[in-house]
Amino acid sequence: MYLWDASSGSTSELVTVEEDNGPITSVSWAPDGRHLAIGLNSSDIQLWDTSSNRLLRTLKGVHESRVGSLAWNNNVLTTGGMDGRIVNNDVRIRDHAVQMYQGHSQEVCGLKWSGSGQQLASGGNDNLLHIWDVSMASSMPSAGRNQWLHRLEDHTAAVKALAWCPFQSNLLATGGGGSDRCIKFWNTHTGACLNSVDTGSQVCSLLWNKNERELLSSHGFTQNQLTLWKYPSMVKMAELTGHTSRVLFMAQSPDGCTVASAAADETLRFWNVFGTPEVAKPAPKASHSGMFSSSFAHIR
C-alpha cells in the first residue's frame, strides 16, 4: 500500500501485507482524511493512522472471506464481504461489530452511504441493488434476515458502481457489469428507476462532479476508458483514454477537481476532469519501483 502526496508528488510505502493475509481487496479513507481502512483477502480489516504510519487495530471475525467493499459513516466503518454480509463496525469500541444488513446471496462488491448518512446503497454479484435505512440494521450476532427499504432487480450483472448525487439527496446512480453495461438512476425514496443508459461497456465506477451537473463513469471491456456525461441529458461530453485494461476504481480529490483512476493495467492516472477549463496537455509520467506509475491529463 502506497501513499501519494499531491503537494510534492512523492510516494511512500505504508505497508506490505503479509502473504497469508493479502492481497489487499479494498481501501477507504475515513472522513477525517487521516485514517485509512484496508480490507484484506483473509477477511481481516486494518485501520491505519497515515500521519504516523501506524497500525491502530485489526478488526477480526467480521467476515468469513475477503472484504471487497468499505464505506464510512462518521465513526462507523461498514464492510461488505464475499460472504454476502454487510456489517457496521464502530471503530471506537472493543466489540466493533455492532450491526449487520443481510440480503445479498453473493459477494457485496459495492457500498456507499448517502451524504446524510441515513441511507446505505449496496450492490452485489447477485445483480441486486439494495437501499437500506440506517435504522434497518439488525444487532450482532443476529442471523435473522432484516428488511431492506428497496430491493432493485433491474441490473442484469454485478452492481459494483454506486454514486450518491451531491445536489439531490435521494438520487443514486448505479452501474452494471459486462452483461448489463447500463448506468441507472434511482429515486431512493420511492425505489423508482428514473433513467437507464446503455454505455456499451462494463461499468466499474461512478463519480459525480461536486460543482456541476456531470457524471464520470469508468469502464472495462470493451472500452477501458473514462466517460464524462452531462446530467440529466446524459449527453457524452468527453472520453478519456489511456488505460489498457478495465478501470476498476476512481477517487475524487477533496476539492472535487482531480480524479484518480486505478486499472488492471497496474497504472494509476490523474485527471483534471472536473477542474477549471484549460487546454488539454499530458503531464510527465512517474514510476515507483516499477510497480506504481501515474500520469496527469487535463481535459479542459
Residue pairs with C-beta under 8 A, 6 or more apart in sequence:
1 13
1 14
1 15
1 16
1 17
1 24
1 27
1 38
2 11
2 12
2 13
2 14
2 288
2 292
3 11
3 12
3 13
3 14
3 50
4 10
4 11
4 268
4 294
5 11
5 12
6 253
6 258
9 286
11 286
11 288
11 292
12 53
14 36
14 48
14 50
14 53
15 38
15 46
15 48
15 53
15 55
17 23
17 24
17 38
17 40
20 42
21 40
21 41
21 42
21 44
22 40
22 41
22 42
23 40
23 41
24 38
24 39
24 40
24 41
25 39
25 40
25 41
25 66
25 67
25 68
26 37
26 38
26 39
26 67
26 68
26 69
26 70
27 36
27 37
27 38
27 39
27 70
28 36
28 37
28 70
28 71
28 72
28 77
29 35
29 36
29 37
29 72
30 36
30 37
30 72
30 77
31 72
31 74
33 254
34 49
34 50
34 51
35 47
35 48
35 49
35 50
35 56
36 47
36 48
36 50
37 45
37 46
37 47
37 48
37 70
37 72
37 77
38 45
38 46
38 47
38 48
39 45
39 66
39 67
39 68
39 69
39 70
39 79
40 46
40 66
40 67
41 65
41 66
42 66
43 60
43 62
43 63
43 64
43 65
43 66
43 67
43 81
44 58
44 59
44 60
44 67
45 58
45 59
45 62
45 67
45 70
45 77
45 79
45 89
46 55
46 57
46 58
46 59
47 55
47 56
47 57
47 58
47 59
47 77
47 91
48 54
48 55
48 56
49 56
57 91
59 77
59 79
59 89
59 91
59 96
59 97
61 97
62 79
62 81
62 87
62 89
62 96
62 97
63 79
63 81
63 82
63 83
63 85
63 87
64 81
64 82
64 83
64 85
65 81
65 82
65 83
66 81
66 82
67 79
67 80
67 81
67 82
68 80
68 81
68 82
68 107
68 108
68 109
69 79
69 80
69 108
69 109
69 110
69 111
69 122
70 77
70 78
70 79
70 80
70 111
71 77
71 78
71 80
71 111
71 112
71 113
71 120
72 78
72 113
73 88
73 113
73 117
73 120
73 134
74 117
75 90
75 91
75 92
76 88
76 89
76 90
76 91
76 98
77 88
77 89
77 91
78 86
78 87
78 88
78 89
78 111
78 113
78 120
79 86
79 87
79 89
79 111
80 86
80 107
80 108
80 109
80 110
80 111
80 122
81 87
81 107
81 108
82 107
82 108
83 107
84 102
84 104
84 105
84 106
84 107
84 108
84 124
84 126
85 100
85 101
85 102
85 104
85 108
86 100
86 101
86 102
86 103
86 104
86 108
86 111
86 120
86 122
86 132
87 97
87 99
87 100
87 140
88 97
88 98
88 99
88 100
88 101
88 137
89 96
89 97
89 98
90 96
90 98
97 140
97 141
98 139
98 140
99 137
99 138
99 139
99 140
100 137
100 138
100 140
100 142
101 120
101 122
101 130
101 132
101 136
101 137
101 138
101 146
101 148
102 138
102 143
102 144
102 145
102 146
103 122
103 128
103 130
103 145
103 146
103 148
103 151
104 122
104 124
104 125
104 126
104 128
104 130
105 124
105 126
105 128
106 124
106 125
106 126
107 124
107 125
108 122
108 123
108 124
109 123
109 124
109 125
109 158
109 159
109 160
110 121
110 122
110 123
110 124
110 159
110 160
110 161
110 162
110 174
111 120
111 121
111 122
111 123
111 162
112 120
112 121
112 162
112 163
112 164
113 119
113 120
113 121
113 164
114 120
114 121
114 164
114 169
114 172
114 188
115 164
115 166
115 169
116 169
117 134
118 133
118 134
119 131
119 132
119 133
119 134
119 149
119 188
120 131
120 132
120 134
121 129
121 130
121 131
121 132
121 162
121 164
121 172
121 174
121 188
122 129
122 130
122 132
122 162
123 129
123 130
123 155
123 158
123 159
123 160
123 161
123 162
123 174
124 130
124 158
124 159
125 158
126 158
127 153
127 155
127 156
127 157
127 158
127 159
127 176
127 180
128 151
128 152
128 153
128 155
128 159
129 150
129 151
129 152
129 153
129 154
129 155
129 159
129 174
129 186
130 148
130 149
130 150
130 151
130 152
131 148
131 149
131 150
131 152
131 172
131 186
131 188
131 191
132 148
132 149
133 149
136 146
136 147
136 148
136 149
137 146
138 144
138 146
149 188
149 191
150 188
150 191
152 186
152 191
152 193
154 184
154 193
154 196
155 174
155 176
155 177
155 180
155 182
155 184
156 176
156 179
156 180
157 176
157 177
157 178
157 179
157 180
157 181
157 202
158 176
158 177
159 174
159 175
159 176
159 177
160 175
160 177
160 203
160 204
160 205
161 173
161 174
161 175
161 176
161 183
161 203
161 204
161 205
161 206
161 217
161 218
162 172
162 173
162 174
162 175
162 206
163 172
163 173
163 174
163 206
163 207
163 208
163 215
164 171
164 172
164 173
164 208
165 171
165 172
165 173
165 208
166 208
166 210
167 213
170 187
170 188
170 189
171 185
171 186
171 187
171 188
171 194
172 185
172 186
172 188
173 183
173 184
173 185
173 186
173 206
173 208
173 215
174 183
174 184
174 186
174 206
175 182
175 183
175 184
175 199
175 203
175 204
175 205
175 206
175 217
176 182
176 184
176 202
176 203
177 202
177 203
178 202
178 220
178 221
180 203
181 198
181 199
181 200
181 201
181 202
181 203
182 196
182 197
182 198
182 199
182 203
183 196
183 197
183 199
183 203
183 206
183 215
183 217
183 229
183 234
184 193
184 195
184 196
184 197
185 193
185 194
185 195
185 196
185 232
186 192
186 193
186 194
187 194
195 232
195 234
197 229
197 234
199 217
199 219
199 227
200 222
200 223
201 219
201 220
201 221
201 222
201 223
201 225
202 219
202 220
202 221
202 246
203 217
203 218
203 219
204 218
204 219
204 220
204 246
204 247
204 248
204 249
205 217
205 218
205 247
205 248
205 249
205 250
205 261
206 215
206 216
206 217
206 218
206 250
207 215
207 216
207 250
207 251
207 252
207 259
208 214
208 215
208 216
209 215
209 216
209 256
209 274
210 252
210 256
210 274
211 256
211 274
212 274
213 230
213 231
213 232
214 228
214 229
214 230
214 231
214 237
214 274
215 228
215 229
215 231
216 226
216 227
216 228
216 229
216 250
216 259
216 273
216 274
217 226
217 227
217 229
218 225
218 226
218 227
218 247
218 248
218 249
218 250
218 261
219 225
219 226
219 227
219 246
219 247
220 245
220 246
220 247
220 248
220 264
221 246
223 239
224 241
224 243
224 244
224 245
224 246
224 247
224 263
224 265
225 239
225 240
225 241
225 242
225 243
225 247
226 239
226 240
226 247
226 250
226 259
226 261
226 271
226 273
227 236
227 238
227 239
227 240
228 236
228 237
228 238
228 239
228 240
228 273
228 299
229 235
229 236
229 237
230 237
238 273
238 299
238 300
240 271
240 273
240 297
240 299
242 269
242 295
242 297
243 261
243 263
243 265
243 267
243 269
244 263
244 265
245 263
245 264
245 265
246 263
246 264
247 261
247 262
247 263
248 262
248 263
248 264
249 261
249 262
250 259
250 260
250 261
250 262
251 259
251 260
252 258
252 259
252 260
252 274
253 259
253 260
256 274
257 272
257 274
257 275
257 276
258 270
258 271
258 272
258 273
258 274
258 275
259 270
259 271
259 273
259 274
260 268
260 269
260 270
260 271
261 268
261 269
261 270
261 271
262 268
263 269
266 291
266 293
267 293
267 294
267 295
268 292
268 293
268 294
269 294
269 295
269 296
269 297
270 283
270 294
270 295
270 296
270 297
271 296
271 297
271 298
271 299
272 278
272 296
272 297
272 298
272 299
272 300
273 299
273 300
275 298
275 300
276 300
277 300
278 298
278 300
279 298
280 297
280 298
280 299
280 300
281 297
281 298
282 295
282 296
282 297
283 295
283 296
283 297
284 295
285 293
285 294
285 295
286 292
286 293
286 294
286 295
287 293
